[in-house]
Amino acid sequence: MGDKQKIKILVVDDEPDIIDILKYNLKKEGYEVECAEDGIKAVKIASKFLPDVILLDIMMPNQDGVETCRQIREIPELKGTFIIFLTARSEEYSEVAAFDVGADDYITKPIKPRALMSRIAALFRREAKKENEVAQIKIKDLIIDRTSYTIDKNGKTITLPKKEFELLYFLAKNPNIVFSRDDLLQNIWGTDVFVLARTVDVHIRKVREKIGEDYITTVKGVGYKFELN
């Protein structure tokens, strides 16, 4: 995805001025851009446009950004799409809700276009580094497949949202090593994204709900590890 001409971005916001500013700056950078003014239209456009990045407002009419993100993450072709929330709300619960449904980043308004372009570029840099990683990990009774973001457990396929998958993949490829929340935040979300430590706990809980409690162990006062024994 190094060629910006091939990178597609969907901008979703109910404020025409914001859409115009972002569309202008993104096109100037060479990205292909589509826009939607509410969440319901965003899901319809995303399913056909198949964007690489979605810039998604939280407070919108008809359907808010959190529910929109949840629906988009259920579309198999968009499992690998980056979703960046753009919002005027900086309360902790909004941020937790955003990452809980699969956001990759969270930026508060007013938006500085140059800073936003840097954040988008950083997402692709981190993704490029992961391309050299092993496509599949077989550990215990799990087969963890990076290409499809799926887990095979005794013949049953389990699909995880992107960040939940990356968290499990990272722990599984480093079994029996304890990682603090800060370690996991840096390795999964990156140093250029501000994420609350609680977000890690939420993602760990969701992974456990889907694959079972017997894989990721909590080490009190320290962090988490993938238990091999």
N, C-alpha and C positions, 0 to 999 in steps of 0.2 A: 504493500500500500504506500510505497514511497512516492509514487506519482500522484500529485494532488489532483490532476485532471480526472483521475479515476476514483477519487474519494468523494462520496456523496454525503451531504449533511442535511438533515431535516430540522428546521427551526420551528418551534411550537410556542406561541405566546399570544395572548389576547390583546396586546398593545401594538397597534400598527407601527408606531414610531420605532419600537424595539425591533420588530421584524425587519423594517426597512434598513435600520443601521446595521444589523447583523448580516442581512442578506448582501448589502453593499460590500461590507468588509470581507466576508467569506468569499464572494465571487472575485473580489480584487486579488485574493490570495490564490485563486485558481480552483477553488472547490466547486462542485456541482451542488446547487442548493434548491430545495423545495421547502414550502412553508405551510403551516396550518395555524388557525387561530383558536382552536379548542382541542380537547383531548380525544373526542370521538372522531373528528376528522383526521387527527394525527395517526390514530391506529390504522384507519383505512389507507391513508397515504403510505405509511411505513410498510404495510404488508405488500404493497406493489412496488414502491420505490426502492425498498431494501437498503436503507441508508447505513453508512459505516459509523456515523455519529448522529445522535439526536440531542439537540439543545432544547430542554423541556422546562417550561414554566410550571410552578406548583399551583398557584391560585388562578384558575380559569373557569369560565362558565361551562355548563353542561357536564363536564367531567374534569376533575382536578388531575394534576400531574402525577400524583402518587398512584392513583388507580390506572392512569394511562400507562405508566411505566410497568405496572404489574401485568397488564394485558399484553403489552409489547414483549415482555420477557417470556410469555407463553407461546409466542410465534417461533417455531423451530429455526426458521431462516434468520432470525434476529438475535440468536443466542450470543453471538460474538459482537453485536453492535455496542458501541460505547454510548452510554447515556449520561449526559451532564445536566444536572438540575440548575436552572437559573431562577432565583427567587429573591423577593424583597424580605422574606422571612428568615431571621437568623436564630430563632428559638431552637433549643436543643432537640425538642421532640420532632420538629420538622426534618432536621438533619438525620436523625435516627430512622424516621419513617422512610426517607428517601433511600438510604443505603439498605434498609430492610427489604425493599422491593427490587433491589438490583441496580441502583445507581453506581456509576463509576467515579463521579466527582460532583461537587456541590459548590456553586458560586453565587454569592449574594449580589444583588443589584445595589447601586448602579454598576453596569457592566463596562469594563474598560476593554475595548476591542483588541488592543495589542496584547493585553494580559490573557484574554480568552484564546487568542491564536497560539500563545505559548503553551497554555494548558492542553489544547488539542494536540499540538505537536508532541508534548511530553507523553500523552497516552500512546501515541503510535511508536515512540521510541521504546517505551517499556514493552509494548507488544512485540516489537522487532527482536528484542533480547530474548523473548520466550520462544521464538521460532526454532531455536537450536535445541530446545529441550526434547527429551524423549517423548515420543507421541503416546506411549502407553506404559502404564505401570501395573504390574501384577503383584499384589500384596495381600496376604491372608486370602480371604475368599472374594476379593474385589479385583476387577479389571477397570482401571481408571484411564479413559481415553480422551486425550486432549483435542483430537480432531473433531470429535462430535460433542464434547462436553457431557459425556454420559458415563455412568458407572454400571458395570455388569456385576451383579451380586447373585451367584448361584443360578445364572441363566435369566435373571430378571433385570431388565434395563431401567435404570433410575436416571432421570435428567435433572441436572442442577443448574440454577442461574449462574452466570459467569463468575461472580465473586465467590460464591459458595464453592464452586468447582475449584477455582484457583487456590482457595484456602485448603481444601482437602488435598489437592495435588501437591501443594508445597509441603504439607505435613507428612504425607505418605512417602514422598521422595527423600525425606529426612527422618526416617523412623527412629523412635526412642530418644530423640533430641527434644529437649524442652525449649519452647520459644515463648518469650514474653509477649504481651499484647503489642508493645512498641515494635518488637521484632516483626511481628505479623503485619502490623500496619505498614511498616516500611517496605516489606517484601511484596505484599499483595496490593496495597493502594499507592505506594510510592511516597517519596519524601516531599513532593510538591503538592500533595493533596492533604488538606487538613481534615482528619477524620477522628471522631471521638473513640476512645478505647472501648466504650460500650458497644460500638458497632461490631467489634470482633466477637464479643460474647453472643450477640444476636445471631451472627452468621454461624458460629459454632453450634448454637442450639438448633438452628434450622438444618444444618448438615446431619446432626445426630437424629433429628426427627425422621429424616429420609433414609439414612443408611443403617441406623441403629446406634446404640449407646456404647458398643464394645470396641470402638476403634480409637476415638479421640479421648484422651484422659486429661482431666484437670489436675494440675499440680498446684496445690493451694499456695497462694502468695507469690507464685512465680509465673505460671502461664499454662500452655497446652502442649501436648505431644501426641503423636500417632503411636499407639501402643502395639508393639510387635509381638509381645509375649502373650 
